[in-house]
Amino acid sequence: MVHSQTLQNICKVKKTIESLVSDVLFLKKVNTAATQYGTQHETHAKKEYIKLFNCDVKKVGVIVCKNNPWLCASLDGVVVEDGCVKKVVEFKCPITCKEKPIVDYQQKKCNVNYLHA
């Protein structure tokens, strides 16, 4: 089974085939200050999201693509309304926004360069 992040790396192909195969076979655990910060604040981010959007986020594990069962993704949750999945959610808590909001609505500025507010 190929995780969506791995597939993204394969599609971008900035590495040799040997390096890609090694990455898939020998997964490395990333443990940086940034990932630790994100993990520590994920529960708070989820609570704020639920409060902001007045919804319920159901926890899910690995989701396997029905049409391509070799492809999967691990999600933080889904928002279910009327028995149907309406949104897929992935909570991110970038350490670069430790002292500032991710989106500053007063300044009309996004403080995370890969997001578009």
Rosetta constraint file for C-alpha pairs under 8 A:
AtomPair CA 1 CA 69 HARMONIC 7.43 0.50
AtomPair CA 1 CA 70 HARMONIC 4.39 0.50
AtomPair CA 1 CA 71 HARMONIC 5.78 0.50
AtomPair CA 1 CA 72 HARMONIC 6.81 0.50
AtomPair CA 2 CA 6 HARMONIC 6.39 0.50
AtomPair CA 2 CA 7 HARMONIC 6.51 0.50
AtomPair CA 2 CA 70 HARMONIC 5.75 0.50
AtomPair CA 2 CA 71 HARMONIC 4.92 0.50
AtomPair CA 2 CA 72 HARMONIC 6.09 0.50
AtomPair CA 3 CA 7 HARMONIC 6.33 0.50
AtomPair CA 3 CA 71 HARMONIC 5.89 0.50
AtomPair CA 3 CA 72 HARMONIC 4.82 0.50
AtomPair CA 3 CA 73 HARMONIC 5.40 0.50
AtomPair CA 3 CA 74 HARMONIC 7.80 0.50
AtomPair CA 4 CA 8 HARMONIC 6.18 0.50
AtomPair CA 4 CA 71 HARMONIC 6.52 0.50
AtomPair CA 4 CA 72 HARMONIC 5.80 0.50
AtomPair CA 4 CA 73 HARMONIC 5.24 0.50
AtomPair CA 5 CA 9 HARMONIC 6.36 0.50
AtomPair CA 5 CA 73 HARMONIC 7.73 0.50
AtomPair CA 6 CA 10 HARMONIC 6.22 0.50
AtomPair CA 6 CA 24 HARMONIC 7.19 0.50
AtomPair CA 7 CA 11 HARMONIC 6.11 0.50
AtomPair CA 8 CA 12 HARMONIC 6.30 0.50
AtomPair CA 9 CA 13 HARMONIC 6.26 0.50
AtomPair CA 9 CA 14 HARMONIC 7.79 0.50
AtomPair CA 10 CA 20 HARMONIC 6.93 0.50
AtomPair CA 15 CA 19 HARMONIC 6.06 0.50
AtomPair CA 15 CA 20 HARMONIC 6.41 0.50
AtomPair CA 16 CA 20 HARMONIC 6.34 0.50
AtomPair CA 17 CA 21 HARMONIC 6.14 0.50
AtomPair CA 18 CA 22 HARMONIC 6.14 0.50
AtomPair CA 19 CA 23 HARMONIC 6.17 0.50
AtomPair CA 20 CA 24 HARMONIC 6.33 0.50
AtomPair CA 21 CA 25 HARMONIC 6.12 0.50
AtomPair CA 22 CA 26 HARMONIC 5.69 0.50
AtomPair CA 23 CA 27 HARMONIC 5.64 0.50
AtomPair CA 23 CA 28 HARMONIC 7.61 0.50
AtomPair CA 30 CA 35 HARMONIC 7.31 0.50
AtomPair CA 31 CA 35 HARMONIC 6.09 0.50
AtomPair CA 31 CA 36 HARMONIC 6.65 0.50
AtomPair CA 32 CA 36 HARMONIC 6.14 0.50
AtomPair CA 33 CA 37 HARMONIC 6.05 0.50
AtomPair CA 34 CA 38 HARMONIC 6.23 0.50
AtomPair CA 34 CA 94 HARMONIC 6.88 0.50
AtomPair CA 34 CA 95 HARMONIC 5.41 0.50
AtomPair CA 35 CA 39 HARMONIC 6.11 0.50
AtomPair CA 36 CA 40 HARMONIC 6.08 0.50
AtomPair CA 37 CA 41 HARMONIC 6.28 0.50
AtomPair CA 37 CA 93 HARMONIC 7.21 0.50
AtomPair CA 37 CA 94 HARMONIC 7.54 0.50
AtomPair CA 37 CA 95 HARMONIC 6.19 0.50
AtomPair CA 38 CA 42 HARMONIC 6.01 0.50
AtomPair CA 38 CA 92 HARMONIC 6.42 0.50
AtomPair CA 38 CA 93 HARMONIC 4.60 0.50
AtomPair CA 38 CA 94 HARMONIC 6.10 0.50
AtomPair CA 38 CA 95 HARMONIC 6.88 0.50
AtomPair CA 39 CA 93 HARMONIC 7.77 0.50
AtomPair CA 41 CA 45 HARMONIC 6.27 0.50
AtomPair CA 41 CA 93 HARMONIC 6.37 0.50
AtomPair CA 42 CA 46 HARMONIC 6.18 0.50
AtomPair CA 42 CA 91 HARMONIC 6.23 0.50
AtomPair CA 42 CA 92 HARMONIC 6.96 0.50
AtomPair CA 42 CA 93 HARMONIC 6.55 0.50
AtomPair CA 43 CA 47 HARMONIC 6.30 0.50
AtomPair CA 44 CA 48 HARMONIC 6.22 0.50
AtomPair CA 45 CA 49 HARMONIC 6.13 0.50
AtomPair CA 45 CA 91 HARMONIC 6.60 0.50
AtomPair CA 45 CA 92 HARMONIC 7.80 0.50
AtomPair CA 45 CA 93 HARMONIC 7.31 0.50
AtomPair CA 46 CA 50 HARMONIC 6.21 0.50
AtomPair CA 46 CA 57 HARMONIC 7.91 0.50
AtomPair CA 46 CA 91 HARMONIC 6.81 0.50
AtomPair CA 47 CA 51 HARMONIC 6.19 0.50
AtomPair CA 48 CA 52 HARMONIC 5.95 0.50
AtomPair CA 49 CA 53 HARMONIC 6.02 0.50
AtomPair CA 49 CA 54 HARMONIC 7.92 0.50
AtomPair CA 50 CA 54 HARMONIC 5.31 0.50
AtomPair CA 50 CA 55 HARMONIC 5.20 0.50
AtomPair CA 50 CA 56 HARMONIC 6.15 0.50
AtomPair CA 50 CA 57 HARMONIC 6.94 0.50
AtomPair CA 51 CA 55 HARMONIC 7.29 0.50
AtomPair CA 55 CA 79 HARMONIC 7.00 0.50
AtomPair CA 56 CA 79 HARMONIC 6.04 0.50
AtomPair CA 56 CA 80 HARMONIC 7.15 0.50
AtomPair CA 57 CA 77 HARMONIC 5.82 0.50
AtomPair CA 57 CA 78 HARMONIC 5.49 0.50
AtomPair CA 57 CA 79 HARMONIC 4.86 0.50
AtomPair CA 57 CA 80 HARMONIC 7.25 0.50
AtomPair CA 58 CA 77 HARMONIC 5.30 0.50
AtomPair CA 58 CA 78 HARMONIC 5.31 0.50
AtomPair CA 58 CA 79 HARMONIC 6.23 0.50
AtomPair CA 58 CA 80 HARMONIC 7.28 0.50
AtomPair CA 59 CA 76 HARMONIC 6.35 0.50
AtomPair CA 59 CA 77 HARMONIC 4.49 0.50
AtomPair CA 59 CA 78 HARMONIC 6.72 0.50
AtomPair CA 60 CA 74 HARMONIC 7.81 0.50
AtomPair CA 60 CA 75 HARMONIC 6.45 0.50
AtomPair CA 60 CA 76 HARMONIC 6.61 0.50
AtomPair CA 60 CA 77 HARMONIC 5.24 0.50
AtomPair CA 60 CA 78 HARMONIC 7.07 0.50
AtomPair CA 61 CA 74 HARMONIC 5.82 0.50
AtomPair CA 61 CA 75 HARMONIC 6.46 0.50
AtomPair CA 61 CA 76 HARMONIC 7.68 0.50
AtomPair CA 61 CA 77 HARMONIC 7.98 0.50
AtomPair CA 62 CA 72 HARMONIC 6.56 0.50
AtomPair CA 62 CA 73 HARMONIC 5.62 0.50
AtomPair CA 62 CA 74 HARMONIC 4.34 0.50
AtomPair CA 62 CA 75 HARMONIC 6.72 0.50
AtomPair CA 63 CA 72 HARMONIC 5.44 0.50
AtomPair CA 63 CA 73 HARMONIC 5.32 0.50
AtomPair CA 63 CA 74 HARMONIC 6.08 0.50
AtomPair CA 63 CA 75 HARMONIC 7.39 0.50
AtomPair CA 64 CA 68 HARMONIC 7.88 0.50
AtomPair CA 64 CA 69 HARMONIC 5.77 0.50
AtomPair CA 64 CA 70 HARMONIC 7.46 0.50
AtomPair CA 64 CA 71 HARMONIC 6.07 0.50
AtomPair CA 64 CA 72 HARMONIC 4.35 0.50
AtomPair CA 64 CA 73 HARMONIC 6.71 0.50
AtomPair CA 65 CA 69 HARMONIC 5.07 0.50
AtomPair CA 65 CA 70 HARMONIC 7.38 0.50
AtomPair CA 65 CA 71 HARMONIC 5.66 0.50
AtomPair CA 65 CA 72 HARMONIC 5.82 0.50
AtomPair CA 75 CA 88 HARMONIC 7.37 0.50
AtomPair CA 75 CA 89 HARMONIC 6.73 0.50
AtomPair CA 75 CA 90 HARMONIC 5.91 0.50
AtomPair CA 76 CA 89 HARMONIC 5.90 0.50
AtomPair CA 76 CA 90 HARMONIC 4.96 0.50
AtomPair CA 76 CA 91 HARMONIC 6.52 0.50
AtomPair CA 77 CA 88 HARMONIC 6.23 0.50
AtomPair CA 77 CA 89 HARMONIC 5.28 0.50
AtomPair CA 77 CA 90 HARMONIC 6.79 0.50
AtomPair CA 78 CA 85 HARMONIC 6.38 0.50
AtomPair CA 78 CA 86 HARMONIC 7.40 0.50
AtomPair CA 78 CA 87 HARMONIC 5.59 0.50
AtomPair CA 78 CA 88 HARMONIC 4.52 0.50
AtomPair CA 78 CA 89 HARMONIC 5.62 0.50
AtomPair CA 79 CA 85 HARMONIC 5.81 0.50
AtomPair CA 79 CA 86 HARMONIC 5.65 0.50
AtomPair CA 79 CA 87 HARMONIC 5.01 0.50
AtomPair CA 79 CA 88 HARMONIC 6.44 0.50
AtomPair CA 79 CA 89 HARMONIC 7.44 0.50
AtomPair CA 80 CA 84 HARMONIC 5.31 0.50
AtomPair CA 80 CA 85 HARMONIC 4.42 0.50
AtomPair CA 80 CA 86 HARMONIC 5.60 0.50
AtomPair CA 80 CA 87 HARMONIC 7.22 0.50
AtomPair CA 81 CA 85 HARMONIC 6.46 0.50
AtomPair CA 81 CA 86 HARMONIC 6.30 0.50
AtomPair CA 93 CA 97 HARMONIC 7.56 0.50
AtomPair CA 94 CA 98 HARMONIC 7.10 0.50
AtomPair CA 94 CA 112 HARMONIC 7.94 0.50
AtomPair CA 96 CA 112 HARMONIC 7.73 0.50
AtomPair CA 97 CA 101 HARMONIC 5.86 0.50
AtomPair CA 97 CA 102 HARMONIC 5.83 0.50
AtomPair CA 97 CA 111 HARMONIC 7.00 0.50
AtomPair CA 97 CA 112 HARMONIC 7.70 0.50
AtomPair CA 100 CA 111 HARMONIC 7.82 0.50
AtomPair CA 101 CA 111 HARMONIC 7.08 0.50
AtomPair CA 102 CA 110 HARMONIC 6.08 0.50
AtomPair CA 102 CA 111 HARMONIC 5.15 0.50
AtomPair CA 102 CA 112 HARMONIC 6.20 0.50
AtomPair CA 103 CA 108 HARMONIC 7.61 0.50
AtomPair CA 103 CA 109 HARMONIC 6.03 0.50
AtomPair CA 103 CA 110 HARMONIC 4.46 0.50
AtomPair CA 103 CA 111 HARMONIC 5.89 0.50
AtomPair CA 103 CA 112 HARMONIC 7.81 0.50
AtomPair CA 103 CA 117 HARMONIC 6.80 0.50
AtomPair CA 104 CA 108 HARMONIC 5.80 0.50
AtomPair CA 104 CA 109 HARMONIC 5.23 0.50
AtomPair CA 104 CA 110 HARMONIC 6.12 0.50
AtomPair CA 104 CA 111 HARMONIC 7.30 0.50
AtomPair CA 105 CA 109 HARMONIC 6.48 0.50
AtomPair CA 109 CA 117 HARMONIC 7.40 0.50
AtomPair CA 110 CA 115 HARMONIC 6.97 0.50
AtomPair CA 110 CA 116 HARMONIC 6.68 0.50
AtomPair CA 110 CA 117 HARMONIC 5.85 0.50
